[in-house]
Amino acid sequence: MNTSEWIGRTVAGWLPSGKREGGHATATTDSKLEARKVKAVVGKEAPARSSRERLNATLRHKEEALSPRVLRRTLTELQAIVDPSVSEVEGGKRACGVAQWYTKATPEQRQDCWLLMSEQFAPDASKVKAAREQYEAAVGTPDEGVAEIRMRKALVSPRTRLLQRFAVFPEGMRFLVDLRQELIPALKSNKRLLALEAELENLFTTWFDVAFLELRRISWDSPASLVEKLIKYEAVHDIKSWGDVKNRLDSDRRCYGFFHPRLPDEPLIFVEVAFMNEIGANISPLLDETAEAVDLSKATTAIFYSISNTQQGLKGVSFGDSLIKRVVETLRADFPKLKTFATLSPIPGFRTWLGKNAGRMLEATPEKMQAQLGRAVGFEPPTAGHLLSALEQVSHLPERSVLRQWLLGCAAHYLGKELSEERPVDPVARFHLGNGARIEQINWAADLSTKGVKQSFGLMVNYLYDLRKIDRHRQGMAQGKVPVSDSVERLYF
């Protein structure tokens, strides 16, 4: 039996169970009495104990998954992983053993493990305080650099080394990414876990830096397991059949993904590209399996119509902007006639936002248009409720309808003027505008699927990547100035 198997079996033996061998109950009269004592005076449950309190206790509260005894033993195993006397390889084997236990643990038992990793592997507070005081005293002196190095070392937590050891064994990176994906939803109810989550994000930002990622084309000839992952992770336009995915990976299309060497068969993010002779204004032709193939030798426009992140555990790690830049470089090299690079993007937050802000937008509408809206819905003066009800039949509105004009104006305002901390509130707009694109065109009835109507009344938007102006647009966005085309600006009220 190797080390990792021994650790896995040992830790697995500590999992609490209702009965021990021989059928003897583990609950005792004393434990029942202590369970009653955890009630607060007014009959409410006592607040959750910290890992330090639980490690120093004798009995487990009924809402706690691991008993104090098991918690102490688990902590010992975690500490053994970062034992400075063992090599990285041995530390990785020990981490693998704990990971084997973790995969079989219940969600509650996993949370206890997170709690230990978060609270018991923090930086030494006394060393941090001493290093900070020395640095503050050394600022402006020749010793400032040495003091800064000392402070940096003091701030490095044992938690960092612990997580690094988990990354040593072959499946370790997958384990950590999945751990963070499961951890993130628990942060709202347990702030004690914030340090562990922040440590993971910080490490992932380094480990998944674009310098370590490989751009690969995904085609119909790629392994079936990889194509299946595209179907699984597609987040913008659901893939409905094998014919659908074949159309998106056909010879006149391109799909590219970023891959990490420790997750070689798992795209971290991928983008789907169609080729046209103009900026696409409707998603249906791009998803039409019966459409004729495009002559790539004559195409002048590349349309990015779907960008999907695949790993929730890598939330906050940004590589989408680098993906687009790398894909543009690749496409320009392969197809010199391409001059225009744009997206055909959803507006996922628009309908929800308008439902809450229709009254405010109506007040901002010019009086003449307000009167026209009233006549269109049969109520003068109209209310926000009247307009929202009329928009339920959005797909039947004629081209010159004032309701249509009003909705497009609201969408332009939402994308170009509705900001939070000088950033667009719409997540897709925030992504593309932050990468240096501009809002080029808002398209009516561009996605009349159930999802498209639910998200944005069927509207879609083109973000244009003008390679000569990307830096200028990014500088403007940093100052809260959203770049828009003349046609979008004319939609503002």
URJOFEN-V665825 format. One record per run of one state. SS is the DSSP state (a for helix, b for strand, c for the rest). FROM is the first residue (numbers start at 1). LEN is the number of residues. Records with the same first field share a line. If there is no record, write none. Layout:
SS = FROM-LEN + FROM-LEN
This chain:
c = 1-2 + 13-6 + 20-1 + 24-1 + 26-3 + 38-1 + 40-5 + 46-5 + 56-12 + 82-6 + 105-2 + 120-5 + 139-5 + 156-2 + 167-5 + 189-2 + 208-2 + 218-6 + 234-8 + 249-4 + 261-2 + 264-5 + 277-7 + 288-13 + 310-2 + 315-5 + 335-5 + 344-1 + 346-4 + 365-2 + 378-6 + 397-5 + 417-2 + 421-2 + 425-2 + 435-3 + 444-6 + 457-3 + 465-5 + 479-5 + 485-1 + 490-4
a = 3-10 + 21-3 + 29-9 + 51-5 + 68-14 + 88-17 + 107-13 + 125-14 + 144-12 + 158-9 + 172-17 + 191-17 + 210-3 + 224-10 + 242-7 + 284-4 + 312-3 + 320-15 + 350-15 + 367-11 + 384-13 + 402-15 + 427-8 + 450-7 + 470-9 + 486-4
b = 19-1 + 25-1 + 39-1 + 45-1 + 213-5 + 253-8 + 263-1 + 269-8 + 301-9 + 340-4 + 345-1 + 419-2 + 423-2 + 438-6 + 460-5 + 484-1
